[in-house]
Amino acid sequence: MKQEELKEFLEEAYYKYNSKSFIDNDPICIPHLFTKPLDIEIAGFLSATIAWGNRKSIIANGNKLMQLMDFTPYDFIINSTKKDLLPFEKFVHRTFNGKDCVFFINSLKNIYLKHKSLEQCFAGNGSNVKDIIVNFRNEFLSTKHLPRVEKHVSNPDANSSAKRLCMFLRWMVRKDKQGVDFGIWKSINMNQLCLPLDVHTGNIGRQLGLLQRKQNDWKAVEELTNKLKEFDANDPVKYDFSLFGIGVNKAL
């Protein structure tokens, strides 16, 4: 497929899959329960954190977390006591257990006491997404924790694809007229974002000749993102909808 034909193909898939009908069956439906930016970013961060495995299970457990927070995530994070956190000790999503969950809430509380928002914390952490994620990770893990929780905050310096954090950043930063991504963060530009790389986007990227690297790691993230910038330098990550949608729906 020629470059122009490939761009047209990706653009058509982008508009097909980037629609409000996408929301209901995707973890992004959890932050869409809210209208206040601080609630949205907390719900988005926690939902993205558990976004692996069966999507129905992810959404069910995302809803459970919000229910435990009385559907007021920012207020809960800021004002929660040790007693308030007891119900979270029983939370489980795959390998993310109650102790991990309690740590995440305590670490978020620490961040909000130091920063006005998660946006401020992320945005002050570097000029490129790799540095932003690595430095955020260091700050997030500065709260006392068990070693096991570290696996739930991806590290691009260890060549992790950091799929869930890249996806969370896409949700917060990308802004268009389609109504799926929120675009509520202004301190990071869309052209700084990196593609959330998973099995679907990786496989389709390879089939379309956009990705040569065989492993789904950070080097592959950079390779695929840079290739997509040839089609849209200002918003390369919009093609996440294209690659993911084509992969999930077996549309290639």
N, C-alpha and C positions, 0 to 999 in steps of 0.2 A: 504494500500500500504506500503510495507516495505521501510526502509530508503534508501537502494540502488536503488530500483525501483523508488522511489520518486525523488531522485537526477537525475537519468537518464531522467525521464520525464521532470524535470525542465530544464535540460541541452538542451534537444531537442527543447523545446519551446524557450529557450534563443537564440539559433542559428537560429531558424525560424523567430522570430520577431525582433531580433537585426540585421537589414539589412538596406541598404540605402533606400529601398522602404518605410521604416517606416517614413523617414524624411518629405516627402511632406505633409503628413496629420497630422503632429504633430507640436505643438508650437516651437519645436526645429528648425524648418525650418527657423525661423526668424534670429537667430544668424548665421545660415549657409549661410546667404547672404553675410557674411563678412569673411575676411581673417586675419585682424589685431587683435591680442589678446584683446586689449582694446575695440575695437568695438564689438568683440564677447561677452565679458563679460557684457557690457552694454545692448546690444540687448537681451542677454540671461536673464539678471536680470529683465528687464522690461517685456519681454514676459512671464517669469515665474510668475511675479506679477499678470498678468491678466489671468493666465491659469486656469480659472474655467468656467464651462458652455459648450456651444457648441464649438467644436474644430474649425469649420469653422469661427465662429465669433471671436474666440481668434486669429486665424491666420490673419484674415482681419484687426483686430484692431492693432495687432502687426506690420503689414505692414504699417498701417496708421501712427503709432508712428515713424517708421523709415523714412517715407516720410516727415513727419513734421520736422525731423532732417536732411533733405537733404541726407539721407543715409550715413551720417558721424557722428555717435552718439558721439564718444569721442570728436571730434573737436567741435561739437555743445554744449555738456555739459560744456566744459571748457570755451567757448567763448560766450555763450548765454547771452543776455541782457533781461531786463524786456519786452522790445518790442518784442523780438524774441519769448517770451513765451506766448504771447497773443493768438495765434491759439490753444495752448494746453488747454486753459480754456474751450473750447467747446468739448474737448474729453470726451467720455463716454464709459465705458465698464461695463455693469451691475451696481454695486454699486461703482465702481471706476470712480470718476468724474474728471472734469477739475481742481478743486482745489487740489485734491489728486495728479493729474499728475504733476502740477506745483511744488508742494512740493517735489515729488520724484526727479525731475530734479535738484532742488536747493540743496537737500540733497546729491545727487550724486556729484554735483559740489563741495560741501564742503568736501566730502570724498576724491575726487581726488586732491584737494588743500592740503590736509593733508597727503595723501598716494600716492604712485606711481600707485597703481592699486586697484581694488576691491579685488583681491587676497590677497594683503598685508593687507588690512583691515580685511578680514575674518580670515586669517591665524594667525594674531596676537591676536586672541580673545579667545583662550582656547585650551585644548588638546582633548576634545571630541566635537562631533557635537552639542550637546545640549548647552554647554557653548559657542561654536563658534557662534551659531545663536542668543542666548540671548544677548551676549555682542555686536555682530554686531547690533542687533536691538536697543540697548541702544544708540550706537553711531549714527546710522542712524536717530533716533528720537531726537538727541540733537539739530538739526536745529529747529528753531521756527516753530511750526505747530499747526493746529487745532486738537482737540482730535479725530475727526472722522478718521484721516488718520492712526491711530495706529492699527485699525483692519486689515489693508492691509499688516502689517508686523507681521507675526505670532510669538507667544510667547510660546515656550515649557515649560517655567516655570509656565504658566497657563494651562498646559497639552494640548496645541494645538498640533496637529500632524505635523504642519509646513510643509505640503505636498509640497507646491510650492518652499520653500527655500531648502528643501531636494532634490527636483528635479533639481533645479538650480545647487546645489553643485554636483549632479551626472553628469550633463552636463559638468561642468568645470573640474572635477577631474578625472572621469573614462577614462581610455585609453585602447583601444583594437584595433584589426585590422578590425573592422566592419564598422567604419566610421560614426557612429551616434553620440556618445558622443565625446567631443573635447579633453579632457585630457590635457588642456593647463596649468592647475594649478599644481604646483609641491610641494607646501607648505603644502598641506593636502593629506594624504594617502588614497587610496581606501578603506582600511580596517577600516577607521574611519567613513565612510559614513553611513547614515541611510536610510532605505527604504522610498521612497515617498509613503505614505499611503493614498489611496483614496477608494472609494466604490468598485472598481474593485479588487484592490490588497487585500483589506481587506476581501471581500467575498470569493475570491478564496483561500486566505490563510486559512480561516476557513474551507472551504470545503475539503482542503487537510490535515487538522489537524495540520497546522503550527502555527495557532493563536487561542488561547482560549478566549482572552478578547473580549467582545462584542462591546465596544465602539471603534471608530476610533480616538484614542487620542495618546498622546506621550508615554504612558505606552504600548500601543499596538505596536507602532513603535519600541520600544526597544525589546519587546517580539518577534516580527516577525523578526527583523534584527538579533537578537541573534540566533534564530532558523536557519536562512539562513546561518549563519556563520558555522554551522555544515556541510554544503555542500561545501562552499568555504570561508574559513576564510580570504583570502586576498581580495576577491571581492564579498561580499555578495549581494551588491546592483545590480549586473548584473541581478539578478532574478526579478528585477522590470519589465524587458521586458517579462519574462515568465508569471508572474502573471497578468500583465496588458493585455498582448496579449491574454492570455487564457480567461480573463474576457470579454474584448471587443468583441472578436470573438466567444464567447460562445462555446469554444473548449473543455470544460471539460465534 
